[in-house]
Amino acid sequence: MLYYLFDFLDKTYDLPGAGVFKYISFRSALALLSSLLITLIWGKSLIRFLRVKQIGETVRDLGLEGQMQKQGTPTMGGLIILTSILIPTLLFAKLGNVYILLMLASTIWLGLIGFTDDYIKVFKKDKEGLPGRLKIVGQVGIGLIVGVTLYFNKHVVIKEKLVYGAETITAQDLAGNQNQTAFFKESIYAKRNTKSLKTTIPFFKNNEFDYATLITWISEDLRDYAWLVFIPIVIFIVTAVSNGANITDGLDGLATGTSAIIGATLGILAYVSGNTVFADYLNIMYLPSTGELVVFMSAFVGACVGFLWYNSFPAYVFMGDTGSLALGGIIAVFAIAIRKELLIPVLCGIFLVENLSVMIQVTYFKYTKKKYGEGIRIFRMSPLHHHYQKIGYHESKIVTRFWIVGVMLAVLTIVTLKLR
């Protein structure tokens, strides 16, 4: 909203300094700072309210060190994160941008699913919370909305690089042009936007993959029906990453810190994808209007880092499903929007391993029980972070080491842009 206000003041009254709101970097910085402040101020008030109302976590005794001390710790702290994302985004982002609207819708939708689950657990005293099938229905629903929007909305486009013969035009090809800089910036990409299902695929030289090829190999006439492939893939990614973040939220600060690292990386990727100069240098797709997503992601990172003030060991508040489902869903939708979803297995490696540890544990236990009459566990306990707790590692050490791995994966993700 402030963007439109200052844009009006700049154009109408030529107000000194109002033009600075045109810059994504400036608005992103404001979103980050305001998100941190909202988290710290609103967080303290909400935690006090939750304590007064005795809205605390019910902890099952799993025999883990320090676990029972968490009994009664305020939960539903995800409300702090959601508020700290939504308010700065509404203040500083261009609300007419389709990507921003999609991120706002995803945040609210998944936050409501998580809030409903926490509400049933806390107020209805039902430890099971929202039935798993209803969670899945909700995740599929937002995945469907995201997939349909990204496929059919006319503003979701890419700009193809101009080619000469079989080679992409480079700066060297422009030698001798009197207006080389202007030509390079404006004409290196086609002036017409292109509807496309192309996405970035890591580790390959020509690192673009078109989802349409999954169906056009049968017949080129089927290209108009590529949404039959694309939308289910989007639904799967949103559901998987959302659940991965939810499973990872088992130790103080683990999901929050990991999400902040992932979010910062996605923010960088969104910035370079929405900038013609960086997109050309890195030889990645130029995605018009996606640069605005940096404002949203700055608020996201600020919310996560600010929440760590209260969620780091020993936690004063837990985010609950209100926060964890939303964090994972936001990451998934954001990655799909900037066409970097195939980097998720690397960037979100922590979520992936946590998810796999549960799947492997359950599958192998059931298999051995059926075959030998007694189930055998591969891990001491799943998810993986509890396995390390059982071995004897302190909670804060596990979290810190997972963060370090998360930073390494983030660096590797960025490196894949040039590592082909």
Summary of the structure (lengths in Angstrom):
residues: 420
radius of gyration: 23.1
end to end distance: 41.3
largest distance: 80.4
contacts: 1440
relative contact order: 0.15
helix: 67%
strand: 4%
